[in-house]
Amino acid sequence: MRPRQNRCIGGLAEGPSHRAGASQSKVEQVFKLISARYLNTEFFTTFCKNVTDIIDFYGLHKLVYCSQSINVDLCKEFYSNLRSTNVEDAYTTRVGSKDFEFTHAMLREYLGCKKSKNTFVCFPTFSEPLPKPFDRVTVDSMYNYYYHGHEPSSHTNFSVLDLSAPDNVLYKVVVACLLPIVTKGQAKIRLPHLFMMYALDHKMDIDISLHIFKSIVHYSVPMHGKIYIPFGNAITAFLAYMSIDISQGTLQPLSKDYDQIGARQLALAGIIVKNQVIVWKQGRQRAKEHEEEDQSANEHKEEDEGEKASPVPPSSCLPFNVSDRLAFIEERMNLLITRFDKFLHDFDDFRQQFGHYSQRQDQIYDML
């Protein structure tokens, strides 16, 4: 007899769960998308050759350049029905009335990432000593490489603004496209991201697709009462690869202004191109002070996904000539538009969830 499959109603799932201690009673699930990011191909090819060399070496094109619109409903269904099996790194799920396996091998085949025999994964936790062949890598050696020998004030996280501009760009690629996180505090580099940067820079034999797979599975466990969905664009594209119709349901397109990492987003973070070279723009020290203040104020606070925009510098740090002032005003206006666009996305998400809850309430009343 065919086993009973879970039935999803909006944000609700019915049936057995793969999580420990779960019963067969109805479980309410609240979903939240982690903003999907993708790279501006032309910008990175022209000005960030160190990053594009890494992308080519590890075969990350389908991941970092993916501008696929997110099918919110199918991503929720994917996570609601995700179940572990008795085989390591193998899960089953049901999307669009189709049952299929979700394994690391399938994901790697779709992404086309470079194969590796190493099974070490640095996310979500990182601890020393590392297994071979990474046993020579230490926190101190990584810190010395990126911070040029300065003594670290902490062995758990490090300042983003103390990085060189090219290294800061690499960090943004890692935290936005490879190892996304849900908290607001991105002004400090966590050890998993620092190791990933170091491994990529040194072209180490590391399995990127396994990290992506583990990250997707990691977020299937609720945090703060929510199930966070990373890689919504890549998951949607993967479902299309599995011959599932992704045109049905709620589609959320990626915004070129907000979700695309290129000249505009980097400028908001204080990074510009000068004489064909990626550099920090003026006022970086003052921006760093404000960034650290904001980081301290928001520490331990759970927040929506997305990169933290650079703070507005005080008047003493503003440009003096007219053209620079106009450029600065335009940048701030674009930032406000970006934030308003994000607000509209969040409001639409809330409206959809409220509609699901209202629908479910009506169904309960009908049963009574």
N, C-alpha and C positions, 0 to 999 in steps of 0.2 A: 504493500500500500504506500502510495506516495506521501512523504512527510508534509505536514501542514506548513505552508509558507506564511510569513508575516504579512499583515495587511496594513498599509500606511494610510492615514487620513491626515493630510496636512503635516502638522508637527507631531502627530501621534503615531505610535507604533504598537501593534498588538502581537503577542506571541512570545516565545522563549527568547531569552537574550544570551549572548555568549559571555556576558560579564558575570563575575563571581557573585553568588548570592542572589541573583535575579530570579524572580518567580515568573509564572506565566500570566500574571495579572497585567492589566493595561498600564503601560508606562508612558508618562508624558515626556517628550523629548523636545528641548528647545535648541534650535540650531543657530549658529552664527558663522557667517563667512569671514575668513581671514582674507583681507584684500589680496587679490592675485595681481602680481606685477609682471611686466615683460619689458624687454630692452628695446630701445630704438636702434634698429640694425645699422642704419647709416651713421649715426653718431658714434656708436661703439666701434664700428669698423674703421672710422676715420681717426678717432682720438684716443681709443682705449685698446690698443693692440695687445697689451698684456692680458686683458680680459678675453678678447676674442681668440687669442692663442690657447687659452685654457679651455674655452668653449669647444674649439676644434679638437683639442687633444682628448677631451673626455666625451665628446659627442653629445653636448648639452643643447643642441639647437632647438629641438622640439619642446624643450622645457623653458628655456629663458627667452625665446622669441615668440612664445605662444600667446596670441592675442584673441584666442577663441572666446566668444561670449559664454558666460556661465549659465548652465541650465540648473537653476536653483532647486527645482522640484526633483530632478533626477539625482542631483548630488545628495539631497536629503534622503532619498530612497536608497541610494547606494550605502549610506552610513547606517540607516535604520536596519537594514537587512544584512549587515556585515557580520559574519559568523566565523569563528575559528574552527579549524579541523584538527585532526590528529597528526597532520603533517606540518613540519616547521615551515614558516613563511608561506603558508597556504591558507586562504580564506575562501568562503563562498558568500555570494550575495545575490540579490534579485533586483533587477531594474527593468522597468518597462515590460513586465510580465515575462522576463527572460532570466533564467537561473544560469549562473556561470561562476567559474572559479576566478579568484583574484590572487595571483601569486607574484612573487618577485620576478620570476623568469618571464612571465607575461608582460609585466610592466617594463622590464628592461628591453624586451624585444620591441615593444611599441616605441619607447623613447630612443632606442638606438644608442644607448650609452656604452662607453668602453667597458668591456668585461674585466672582471677581477676575481681572483681566487680568495682575496682577503674578505673576511666576514666581520671585521671590526667596524662598529658604528659608534660615533662620538656623540650622537644625539639620542635622548635628551640629557644624558648625564655624561660627564667626563671626569676621569680619575686617573691619577698616576699610581704606579708606572704603567705605561702603555704596553700592549702585547707586541711581539715581533710582527713585522719588521719596523714598527714605529717606536721601539723601546728607547731609541736615542733622542727622541723628541721629548722635551720637558717644557713646563710653563716658562721657565727662565730663558730657555733657548728661543722660544717663540717670541717672548717679550723683547729680548735683545735684538731679534731680527727686525721687528716692526718699530721698536722705540729706541733703537740705537744705543743700547747699553744702560739706559737710565734705570735706576732701581725702582721696581714696581711697588706702588703703595698698597696693593692688594693682589692676592693670587686667585681671585675669583672673577673680577671683571676689570676692564681697562677702558680708558677714555677713547671715544671715537675721534674726537677733535684733535687728539695728539698724533694721529696718524698722518702720513703724507697724503696729499690729495688723491693720487692714484690708488693707494692702499685703501683709502676711505671709499672710493668707488667700488673696489672689489668687495669690501664689507657689505655695501648696500646690495650688491648682486647676491651675496651669500644669504643675507638675512631676508631678502625679498623673494628670491627665486628658489633657493635650495633648502634652507632651514628656517622657515617662517616661525615667528613667535606671536603670542596674543597680547603681551603686555605692552604698555606705552613706553616703558623705559628702554630706548634703543640708543641712548647716548653712551652707554657702557657696553663694551664687547664681552659677551659671555664666553667661557672657555670652549664650548663646542664650536662656536663660530670662529674663534681665534684659530683653533686647530684646523678647521675646514679651510680657512684662508691659507694657512701655512702649507697644508697638504696640496692645495691647488697650485700655489706659487712654485712649489718644488716638484710638481708633476709626480706625486707619490702614487703608488699602486693602491688606490682606494676606490671602493665601489659606490659611486654616486647614486646609481639607481636603487641600491639597497637602502641608502639613507632616505631617499624619497619614499620608498615603500614603508620603512619603519616609521617615518613621520606621519604618513597617512593613517597607519594603524594606531599609532600613539594617540592621535586626536579622536579616535573613536570612543575613548573613555571620557565621560563628562568632566569638565572642570568649571568650577564656580556655577554649577547647575546648568551648564550649556555644553553642547557638542560643537566644537569648532571645526570648520571645514577648510583645510588648506588646499592649495592647488586646484581651486574650483575650475579654472580654465583647463588645466591639464586633465583633470578627471573627466570633464565633459568631452574633451577631445578623445580620451581613451574609450569612453562609452561609445562614441561614434565609430571608433576603430573596431569595437566589439559588435558592430552592426545594429546598434540601438538607435532608434529615431530620436535625435536630440532637438528636433524642431518643436516638439510638443512640450508644453509647460512654460514656466516663467523663465525668460531669458534676460540675463543681466549683462549688457555689453561692457567691455572694459573701456575706460575713458583715456583718451590720449593725453589729456591734461593731468589727470590724477594718477592713473595706473601705469603709464609708460615712463620708464626711467630713461631720461635723455637730458638734453641741455637745460630744459626748463626746470625739471625736478632737481637736478644737481645745483642749478643756480639758487634755488630756494634753500638749499642746504649749505650754501656758501662756497660752491665749487664752480669754477668757470674755465673756459679755454682761453689761454693767452699765448699768442705766438705759436699756435698749434700744439700747446702743451696744457695738460690738466693741472690747474693750480688752485690754491685757496685765494679767494678775493680779500680785499682789505676789510678791516674790522673783524677779523677772525677771532682775535683774543677777547674782544668784548662780547662777541657772540658766544664764545666758549664759556665765559663767566655766566651768562644768562642761561645757557643750555644746562650747566651744572646746577644752577639754582632750581630750574624747572625739574631736573632729574631728582634732586633731593626732595622737592615738594611732592612729587608723584611716586616716590618709591613705595613699593608694596601695594600699589593701587592697580587693580585690574581695569583694563581699558580696551576700547575697540581696537581692531587691527589697523595697521597702516604705519607708515614711517612718520616720525616726528618732524614737523616742519621747523626750519630754523627760526629762532626768535627774532623779533623786531629790535634792531639795535637802538640805543638812545640817541637823542639829537646830536650829541657830541661826536657820534660815529657816522652821521649821515654825510653823503657826498655834497660838495659845495657848488660845483658848476651845474648849469641848468640841465644839460643833457644827462648827466649822471642822476640828478634828482628826478627827472622824468622817467628814466629807466627804473629807478628805485620805486617810484610811485606805481608804475606799471606792474612791477614784480609783486608789490603788496596787494594790488587789486586782483592779480591773478591768484594769489594765495587765498584771498577772501572768496573768490569765485570757486576755487577748489574746495574750500571748507563747506561752502553752501551746497555744492554738488554732492559732497559726502553726506551732508545732513539729509538731502533728498533721498539718497540711497538708503540711509538708515530708517527714515520715515516710511519709505515704501516697504522695507522689510518688516517694520512694526505693523503696518497696515495689513500685510499679508498674514502675519501671525495672528492678529486680532480676528481677521476673517475666518481663519482655521478654528480658533477657539469658539467663535460664535456658531460656526457650523456644527462643531462637536456638541456644543450645548443644546442646540436645536435637536440633534439626534438623541441626546439623553432624555430631553423632554418628551420626544415622540415615544421612546421606549417606556417611559413612565405612564 
